[in-house]
Amino acid sequence: KVYRKDDDATHLPMFHQVEGIYVDEDVNFGQLKDLIYKIIYSLFGDDVKLRFRPSYFPFTEPSAEVDIGYSLENGKIVIGEGDKWLEVLGCGMVHPNVLKNVKVDTKKYQGYAFGIGIDRLAMLKYGINDLRAFFETDYRWISHFGFDPLDVPTNYRGLSK
């Protein structure tokens, strides 16, 4: 879980994030971009419009935010072409100081990293307009997506259905 000071239809103060890091010899930003394209295309199809914007993250340099194109049709988010952009992840080359702090030789090794909000991806994948709906415990909304709100997951079996 990650916490921040945002609360609107596309941001929450608490969200779940998956992070990836790859460190090796001869790692470059082009490889990172290739991986991001593969991730986004596998989730949303090869026709999705995608852009990288320069950004700032304290542990990567250079850093970028990745946006995908979308439009609103009948009040629903439609991923692909469109006149609107929505940020889906942050990424960048691992800052040399991060590698030095874990005793990695920065003359030989470099790395890239990315972070993706799982909540945001689910929102986009299933056409949910407002992230806050995930946490409102509306039985009809939860049932619509095939979950039973009374089925509590456990460590040993997950959800029973």
mmCIF file of the C-alpha atoms, coordinates in Angstrom:
data_MODEL
# 
_entry.id   MODEL 
# 
loop_
_atom_site.group_PDB 
_atom_site.id 
_atom_site.type_symbol 
_atom_site.label_atom_id 
_atom_site.label_alt_id 
_atom_site.label_comp_id 
_atom_site.label_asym_id 
_atom_site.label_entity_id 
_atom_site.label_seq_id 
_atom_site.pdbx_PDB_ins_code 
_atom_site.Cartn_x 
_atom_site.Cartn_y 
_atom_site.Cartn_z 
_atom_site.occupancy 
_atom_site.B_iso_or_equiv 
_atom_site.pdbx_formal_charge 
_atom_site.auth_seq_id 
_atom_site.auth_comp_id 
_atom_site.auth_asym_id 
_atom_site.auth_atom_id 
_atom_site.pdbx_PDB_model_num 
ATOM 1   C CA . LYS A 1 1   ? 0.000   0.000   0.000   1.00 0.00 ? 1   LYS A CA 1 
ATOM 2   C CA . VAL A 1 2   ? 1.159   3.500   -0.843  1.00 0.00 ? 2   VAL A CA 1 
ATOM 3   C CA . TYR A 1 3   ? -0.184  6.730   0.648   1.00 0.00 ? 3   TYR A CA 1 
ATOM 4   C CA . ARG A 1 4   ? -0.376  10.209  -0.890  1.00 0.00 ? 4   ARG A CA 1 
ATOM 5   C CA . LYS A 1 5   ? -2.429  13.383  -0.615  1.00 0.00 ? 5   LYS A CA 1 
ATOM 6   C CA . ASP A 1 6   ? -4.823  12.927  -3.547  1.00 0.00 ? 6   ASP A CA 1 
ATOM 7   C CA . ASP A 1 7   ? -8.494  12.063  -3.649  1.00 0.00 ? 7   ASP A CA 1 
ATOM 8   C CA . ASP A 1 8   ? -10.504 12.291  -6.843  1.00 0.00 ? 8   ASP A CA 1 
ATOM 9   C CA . ALA A 1 9   ? -11.979 9.972   -9.465  1.00 0.00 ? 9   ALA A CA 1 
ATOM 10  C CA . THR A 1 10  ? -8.545  8.874   -10.750 1.00 0.00 ? 10  THR A CA 1 
ATOM 11  C CA . HIS A 1 11  ? -6.416  9.191   -7.577  1.00 0.00 ? 11  HIS A CA 1 
ATOM 12  C CA . LEU A 1 12  ? -6.814  7.794   -4.095  1.00 0.00 ? 12  LEU A CA 1 
ATOM 13  C CA . PRO A 1 13  ? -4.921  8.586   -0.894  1.00 0.00 ? 13  PRO A CA 1 
ATOM 14  C CA . MET A 1 14  ? -4.126  4.853   -0.598  1.00 0.00 ? 14  MET A CA 1 
ATOM 15  C CA . PHE A 1 15  ? -3.423  2.591   -3.529  1.00 0.00 ? 15  PHE A CA 1 
ATOM 16  C CA . HIS A 1 16  ? -1.677  -0.668  -4.315  1.00 0.00 ? 16  HIS A CA 1 
ATOM 17  C CA . GLN A 1 17  ? 1.425   -0.557  -6.456  1.00 0.00 ? 17  GLN A CA 1 
ATOM 18  C CA . VAL A 1 18  ? 3.580   -3.150  -8.182  1.00 0.00 ? 18  VAL A CA 1 
ATOM 19  C CA . GLU A 1 19  ? 7.176   -2.147  -8.674  1.00 0.00 ? 19  GLU A CA 1 
ATOM 20  C CA . GLY A 1 20  ? 9.779   -3.654  -10.936 1.00 0.00 ? 20  GLY A CA 1 
ATOM 21  C CA . ILE A 1 21  ? 13.532  -3.145  -11.089 1.00 0.00 ? 21  ILE A CA 1 
ATOM 22  C CA . TYR A 1 22  ? 16.113  -4.609  -13.439 1.00 0.00 ? 22  TYR A CA 1 
ATOM 23  C CA . VAL A 1 23  ? 19.866  -4.152  -12.956 1.00 0.00 ? 23  VAL A CA 1 
ATOM 24  C CA . ASP A 1 24  ? 22.534  -5.521  -15.301 1.00 0.00 ? 24  ASP A CA 1 
ATOM 25  C CA . GLU A 1 25  ? 25.308  -4.480  -17.642 1.00 0.00 ? 25  GLU A CA 1 
ATOM 26  C CA . ASP A 1 26  ? 24.382  -2.387  -20.694 1.00 0.00 ? 26  ASP A CA 1 
ATOM 27  C CA . VAL A 1 27  ? 20.871  -1.470  -19.504 1.00 0.00 ? 27  VAL A CA 1 
ATOM 28  C CA . ASN A 1 28  ? 19.342  1.582   -21.180 1.00 0.00 ? 28  ASN A CA 1 
ATOM 29  C CA . PHE A 1 29  ? 16.179  3.679   -21.364 1.00 0.00 ? 29  PHE A CA 1 
ATOM 30  C CA . GLY A 1 30  ? 15.243  2.158   -24.724 1.00 0.00 ? 30  GLY A CA 1 
ATOM 31  C CA . GLN A 1 31  ? 14.957  -1.266  -23.068 1.00 0.00 ? 31  GLN A CA 1 
ATOM 32  C CA . LEU A 1 32  ? 12.746  0.234   -20.375 1.00 0.00 ? 32  LEU A CA 1 
ATOM 33  C CA . LYS A 1 33  ? 10.482  1.813   -23.003 1.00 0.00 ? 33  LYS A CA 1 
ATOM 34  C CA . ASP A 1 34  ? 10.267  -1.496  -24.862 1.00 0.00 ? 34  ASP A CA 1 
ATOM 35  C CA . LEU A 1 35  ? 9.179   -3.278  -21.664 1.00 0.00 ? 35  LEU A CA 1 
ATOM 36  C CA . ILE A 1 36  ? 6.569   -0.599  -20.881 1.00 0.00 ? 36  ILE A CA 1 
ATOM 37  C CA . TYR A 1 37  ? 5.125   -0.854  -24.400 1.00 0.00 ? 37  TYR A CA 1 
ATOM 38  C CA . LYS A 1 38  ? 4.884   -4.650  -24.018 1.00 0.00 ? 38  LYS A CA 1 
ATOM 39  C CA . ILE A 1 39  ? 3.125   -4.344  -20.642 1.00 0.00 ? 39  ILE A CA 1 
ATOM 40  C CA . ILE A 1 40  ? 0.615   -1.742  -21.834 1.00 0.00 ? 40  ILE A CA 1 
ATOM 41  C CA . TYR A 1 41  ? -0.078  -3.490  -25.148 1.00 0.00 ? 41  TYR A CA 1 
ATOM 42  C CA . SER A 1 42  ? -0.606  -6.832  -23.387 1.00 0.00 ? 42  SER A CA 1 
ATOM 43  C CA . LEU A 1 43  ? -3.188  -5.209  -21.096 1.00 0.00 ? 43  LEU A CA 1 
ATOM 44  C CA . PHE A 1 44  ? -5.005  -2.915  -23.520 1.00 0.00 ? 44  PHE A CA 1 
ATOM 45  C CA . GLY A 1 45  ? -4.115  -4.042  -27.051 1.00 0.00 ? 45  GLY A CA 1 
ATOM 46  C CA . ASP A 1 46  ? -1.643  -2.831  -29.652 1.00 0.00 ? 46  ASP A CA 1 
ATOM 47  C CA . ASP A 1 47  ? -3.814  0.103   -30.734 1.00 0.00 ? 47  ASP A CA 1 
ATOM 48  C CA . VAL A 1 48  ? -3.615  2.062   -27.478 1.00 0.00 ? 48  VAL A CA 1 
ATOM 49  C CA . LYS A 1 49  ? -2.056  5.497   -27.789 1.00 0.00 ? 49  LYS A CA 1 
ATOM 50  C CA . LEU A 1 50  ? 0.869   5.856   -25.380 1.00 0.00 ? 50  LEU A CA 1 
ATOM 51  C CA . ARG A 1 51  ? 3.234   8.672   -24.429 1.00 0.00 ? 51  ARG A CA 1 
ATOM 52  C CA . PHE A 1 52  ? 6.216   9.169   -22.122 1.00 0.00 ? 52  PHE A CA 1 
ATOM 53  C CA . ARG A 1 53  ? 6.443   12.524  -20.303 1.00 0.00 ? 53  ARG A CA 1 
ATOM 54  C CA . PRO A 1 54  ? 9.552   13.709  -18.442 1.00 0.00 ? 54  PRO A CA 1 
ATOM 55  C CA . SER A 1 55  ? 8.956   13.682  -14.703 1.00 0.00 ? 55  SER A CA 1 
ATOM 56  C CA . TYR A 1 56  ? 10.773  13.603  -11.383 1.00 0.00 ? 56  TYR A CA 1 
ATOM 57  C CA . PHE A 1 57  ? 11.145  10.687  -9.000  1.00 0.00 ? 57  PHE A CA 1 
ATOM 58  C CA . PRO A 1 58  ? 13.886  10.797  -6.350  1.00 0.00 ? 58  PRO A CA 1 
ATOM 59  C CA . PHE A 1 59  ? 15.238  7.313   -7.082  1.00 0.00 ? 59  PHE A CA 1 
ATOM 60  C CA . THR A 1 60  ? 15.391  7.453   -10.886 1.00 0.00 ? 60  THR A CA 1 
ATOM 61  C CA . GLU A 1 61  ? 17.100  9.795   -13.374 1.00 0.00 ? 61  GLU A CA 1 
ATOM 62  C CA . PRO A 1 62  ? 15.959  10.349  -16.046 1.00 0.00 ? 62  PRO A CA 1 
ATOM 63  C CA . SER A 1 63  ? 12.379  9.722   -15.010 1.00 0.00 ? 63  SER A CA 1 
ATOM 64  C CA . ALA A 1 64  ? 9.124   9.597   -16.960 1.00 0.00 ? 64  ALA A CA 1 
ATOM 65  C CA . GLU A 1 65  ? 5.414   9.187   -16.447 1.00 0.00 ? 65  GLU A CA 1 
ATOM 66  C CA . VAL A 1 66  ? 3.534   7.073   -18.956 1.00 0.00 ? 66  VAL A CA 1 
ATOM 67  C CA . ASP A 1 67  ? 0.092   8.113   -20.160 1.00 0.00 ? 67  ASP A CA 1 
ATOM 68  C CA . ILE A 1 68  ? -2.410  6.255   -22.311 1.00 0.00 ? 68  ILE A CA 1 
ATOM 69  C CA . GLY A 1 69  ? -5.006  7.834   -24.541 1.00 0.00 ? 69  GLY A CA 1 
ATOM 70  C CA . TYR A 1 70  ? -8.674  7.500   -23.820 1.00 0.00 ? 70  TYR A CA 1 
ATOM 71  C CA . SER A 1 71  ? -12.027 9.030   -24.580 1.00 0.00 ? 71  SER A CA 1 
ATOM 72  C CA . LEU A 1 72  ? -15.310 9.241   -22.709 1.00 0.00 ? 72  LEU A CA 1 
ATOM 73  C CA . GLU A 1 73  ? -18.224 7.616   -24.499 1.00 0.00 ? 73  GLU A CA 1 
ATOM 74  C CA . ASN A 1 74  ? -21.620 7.648   -22.809 1.00 0.00 ? 74  ASN A CA 1 
ATOM 75  C CA . GLY A 1 75  ? -19.904 8.416   -19.504 1.00 0.00 ? 75  GLY A CA 1 
ATOM 76  C CA . LYS A 1 76  ? -17.531 5.436   -19.779 1.00 0.00 ? 76  LYS A CA 1 
ATOM 77  C CA . ILE A 1 77  ? -13.770 5.407   -20.192 1.00 0.00 ? 77  ILE A CA 1 
ATOM 78  C CA . VAL A 1 78  ? -12.724 3.880   -23.518 1.00 0.00 ? 78  VAL A CA 1 
ATOM 79  C CA . ILE A 1 79  ? -9.010  3.107   -23.809 1.00 0.00 ? 79  ILE A CA 1 
ATOM 80  C CA . GLY A 1 80  ? -7.228  3.677   -27.088 1.00 0.00 ? 80  GLY A CA 1 
ATOM 81  C CA . GLU A 1 81  ? -7.416  6.734   -29.260 1.00 0.00 ? 81  GLU A CA 1 
ATOM 82  C CA . GLY A 1 82  ? -8.931  9.817   -27.745 1.00 0.00 ? 82  GLY A CA 1 
ATOM 83  C CA . ASP A 1 83  ? -8.356  13.424  -26.865 1.00 0.00 ? 83  ASP A CA 1 
ATOM 84  C CA . LYS A 1 84  ? -7.675  12.728  -23.184 1.00 0.00 ? 84  LYS A CA 1 
ATOM 85  C CA . TRP A 1 85  ? -4.634  11.290  -21.386 1.00 0.00 ? 85  TRP A CA 1 
ATOM 86  C CA . LEU A 1 86  ? -4.427  9.324   -18.154 1.00 0.00 ? 86  LEU A CA 1 
ATOM 87  C CA . GLU A 1 87  ? -1.204  8.507   -16.304 1.00 0.00 ? 87  GLU A CA 1 
ATOM 88  C CA . VAL A 1 88  ? -0.772  4.787   -15.709 1.00 0.00 ? 88  VAL A CA 1 
ATOM 89  C CA . LEU A 1 89  ? 2.758   4.425   -14.354 1.00 0.00 ? 89  LEU A CA 1 
ATOM 90  C CA . GLY A 1 90  ? 6.046   6.052   -13.462 1.00 0.00 ? 90  GLY A CA 1 
ATOM 91  C CA . CYS A 1 91  ? 9.442   4.803   -14.548 1.00 0.00 ? 91  CYS A CA 1 
ATOM 92  C CA . GLY A 1 92  ? 13.077  5.716   -15.064 1.00 0.00 ? 92  GLY A CA 1 
ATOM 93  C CA . MET A 1 93  ? 16.703  4.729   -14.910 1.00 0.00 ? 93  MET A CA 1 
ATOM 94  C CA . VAL A 1 94  ? 17.812  3.824   -11.396 1.00 0.00 ? 94  VAL A CA 1 
ATOM 95  C CA . HIS A 1 95  ? 19.769  6.724   -9.891  1.00 0.00 ? 95  HIS A CA 1 
ATOM 96  C CA . PRO A 1 96  ? 23.456  5.782   -9.399  1.00 0.00 ? 96  PRO A CA 1 
ATOM 97  C CA . ASN A 1 97  ? 23.240  6.717   -5.700  1.00 0.00 ? 97  ASN A CA 1 
ATOM 98  C CA . VAL A 1 98  ? 20.596  4.030   -5.180  1.00 0.00 ? 98  VAL A CA 1 
ATOM 99  C CA . LEU A 1 99  ? 22.920  1.426   -6.653  1.00 0.00 ? 99  LEU A CA 1 
ATOM 100 C CA . LYS A 1 100 ? 25.916  2.709   -4.672  1.00 0.00 ? 100 LYS A CA 1 
ATOM 101 C CA . ASN A 1 101 ? 23.909  2.415   -1.439  1.00 0.00 ? 101 ASN A CA 1 
ATOM 102 C CA . VAL A 1 102 ? 23.483  -1.313  -2.062  1.00 0.00 ? 102 VAL A CA 1 
ATOM 103 C CA . LYS A 1 103 ? 27.115  -1.792  -3.083  1.00 0.00 ? 103 LYS A CA 1 
ATOM 104 C CA . VAL A 1 104 ? 26.537  -2.127  -6.843  1.00 0.00 ? 104 VAL A CA 1 
ATOM 105 C CA . ASP A 1 105 ? 29.411  -0.936  -9.060  1.00 0.00 ? 105 ASP A CA 1 
ATOM 106 C CA . THR A 1 106 ? 27.837  1.910   -11.070 1.00 0.00 ? 106 THR A CA 1 
ATOM 107 C CA . LYS A 1 107 ? 30.722  1.916   -13.559 1.00 0.00 ? 107 LYS A CA 1 
ATOM 108 C CA . LYS A 1 108 ? 29.677  -1.591  -14.605 1.00 0.00 ? 108 LYS A CA 1 
ATOM 109 C CA . TYR A 1 109 ? 25.925  -1.777  -13.843 1.00 0.00 ? 109 TYR A CA 1 
ATOM 110 C CA . GLN A 1 110 ? 22.852  0.332   -14.513 1.00 0.00 ? 110 GLN A CA 1 
ATOM 111 C CA . GLY A 1 111 ? 19.177  -0.390  -14.032 1.00 0.00 ? 111 GLY A CA 1 
ATOM 112 C CA . TYR A 1 112 ? 15.661  0.709   -14.728 1.00 0.00 ? 112 TYR A CA 1 
ATOM 113 C CA . ALA A 1 113 ? 12.589  0.707   -12.507 1.00 0.00 ? 113 ALA A CA 1 
ATOM 114 C CA . PHE A 1 114 ? 8.850   1.238   -12.809 1.00 0.00 ? 114 PHE A CA 1 
ATOM 115 C CA . GLY A 1 115 ? 5.781   1.397   -10.581 1.00 0.00 ? 115 GLY A CA 1 
ATOM 116 C CA . ILE A 1 116 ? 2.230   0.587   -11.668 1.00 0.00 ? 116 ILE A CA 1 
ATOM 117 C CA . GLY A 1 117 ? -0.906  1.208   -9.628  1.00 0.00 ? 117 GLY A CA 1 
ATOM 118 C CA . ILE A 1 118 ? -2.977  -1.983  -9.719  1.00 0.00 ? 118 ILE A CA 1 
ATOM 119 C CA . ASP A 1 119 ? -6.154  -0.075  -8.842  1.00 0.00 ? 119 ASP A CA 1 
ATOM 120 C CA . ARG A 1 120 ? -5.671  2.276   -11.805 1.00 0.00 ? 120 ARG A CA 1 
ATOM 121 C CA . LEU A 1 121 ? -5.072  -0.614  -14.214 1.00 0.00 ? 121 LEU A CA 1 
ATOM 122 C CA . ALA A 1 122 ? -8.218  -2.418  -13.035 1.00 0.00 ? 122 ALA A CA 1 
ATOM 123 C CA . MET A 1 123 ? -10.171 0.822   -13.419 1.00 0.00 ? 123 MET A CA 1 
ATOM 124 C CA . LEU A 1 124 ? -9.043  1.190   -17.010 1.00 0.00 ? 124 LEU A CA 1 
ATOM 125 C CA . LYS A 1 125 ? -9.251  -2.483  -17.966 1.00 0.00 ? 125 LYS A CA 1 
ATOM 126 C CA . TYR A 1 126 ? -12.855 -2.821  -16.800 1.00 0.00 ? 126 TYR A CA 1 
ATOM 127 C CA . GLY A 1 127 ? -14.136 0.658   -17.721 1.00 0.00 ? 127 GLY A CA 1 
ATOM 128 C CA . ILE A 1 128 ? -14.640 1.887   -14.160 1.00 0.00 ? 128 ILE A CA 1 
ATOM 129 C CA . ASN A 1 129 ? -14.866 5.675   -14.125 1.00 0.00 ? 129 ASN A CA 1 
ATOM 130 C CA . ASP A 1 130 ? -14.159 6.314   -10.476 1.00 0.00 ? 130 ASP A CA 1 
ATOM 131 C CA . LEU A 1 131 ? -11.505 4.522   -8.396  1.00 0.00 ? 131 LEU A CA 1 
ATOM 132 C CA . ARG A 1 132 ? -13.391 5.334   -5.211  1.00 0.00 ? 132 ARG A CA 1 
ATOM 133 C CA . ALA A 1 133 ? -16.017 2.746   -6.189  1.00 0.00 ? 133 ALA A CA 1 
ATOM 134 C CA . PHE A 1 134 ? -13.540 -0.004  -5.255  1.00 0.00 ? 134 PHE A CA 1 
ATOM 135 C CA . PHE A 1 135 ? -13.816 1.013   -1.608  1.00 0.00 ? 135 PHE A CA 1 
ATOM 136 C CA . GLU A 1 136 ? -17.479 2.014   -1.227  1.00 0.00 ? 136 GLU A CA 1 
ATOM 137 C CA . THR A 1 137 ? -18.698 -1.547  -0.459  1.00 0.00 ? 137 THR A CA 1 
ATOM 138 C CA . ASP A 1 138 ? -21.695 -1.273  -2.769  1.00 0.00 ? 138 ASP A CA 1 
ATOM 139 C CA . TYR A 1 139 ? -22.918 -4.891  -2.986  1.00 0.00 ? 139 TYR A CA 1 
ATOM 140 C CA . ARG A 1 140 ? -24.401 -4.378  -6.469  1.00 0.00 ? 140 ARG A CA 1 
ATOM 141 C CA . TRP A 1 141 ? -21.124 -2.984  -7.816  1.00 0.00 ? 141 TRP A CA 1 
ATOM 142 C CA . ILE A 1 142 ? -19.033 -5.769  -6.253  1.00 0.00 ? 142 ILE A CA 1 
ATOM 143 C CA . SER A 1 143 ? -21.441 -8.457  -7.484  1.00 0.00 ? 143 SER A CA 1 
ATOM 144 C CA . HIS A 1 144 ? -21.369 -6.999  -11.010 1.00 0.00 ? 144 HIS A CA 1 
ATOM 145 C CA . PHE A 1 145 ? -17.659 -7.842  -11.178 1.00 0.00 ? 145 PHE A CA 1 
ATOM 146 C CA . GLY A 1 146 ? -18.221 -11.394 -9.893  1.00 0.00 ? 146 GLY A CA 1 
ATOM 147 C CA . PHE A 1 147 ? -17.162 -11.065 -6.260  1.00 0.00 ? 147 PHE A CA 1 
ATOM 148 C CA . ASP A 1 148 ? -19.065 -11.998 -3.142  1.00 0.00 ? 148 ASP A CA 1 
ATOM 149 C CA . PRO A 1 149 ? -18.401 -9.326  -0.486  1.00 0.00 ? 149 PRO A CA 1 
ATOM 150 C CA . LEU A 1 150 ? -19.004 -11.900 2.258   1.00 0.00 ? 150 LEU A CA 1 
ATOM 151 C CA . ASP A 1 151 ? -16.321 -14.251 0.884   1.00 0.00 ? 151 ASP A CA 1 
ATOM 152 C CA . VAL A 1 152 ? -13.289 -13.218 2.908   1.00 0.00 ? 152 VAL A CA 1 
ATOM 153 C CA . PRO A 1 153 ? -9.972  -14.330 1.375   1.00 0.00 ? 153 PRO A CA 1 
ATOM 154 C CA . THR A 1 154 ? -7.531  -16.268 3.529   1.00 0.00 ? 154 THR A CA 1 
ATOM 155 C CA . ASN A 1 155 ? -3.797  -16.884 3.254   1.00 0.00 ? 155 ASN A CA 1 
ATOM 156 C CA . TYR A 1 156 ? -4.191  -20.550 2.487   1.00 0.00 ? 156 TYR A CA 1 
ATOM 157 C CA . ARG A 1 157 ? -7.017  -20.580 -0.077  1.00 0.00 ? 157 ARG A CA 1 
ATOM 158 C CA . GLY A 1 158 ? -7.672  -17.077 -1.471  1.00 0.00 ? 158 GLY A CA 1 
ATOM 159 C CA . LEU A 1 159 ? -11.275 -16.499 -2.540  1.00 0.00 ? 159 LEU A CA 1 
ATOM 160 C CA . SER A 1 160 ? -13.471 -19.597 -2.505  1.00 0.00 ? 160 SER A CA 1 
ATOM 161 C CA . LYS A 1 161 ? -15.051 -18.823 -5.890  1.00 0.00 ? 161 LYS A CA 1 
# 
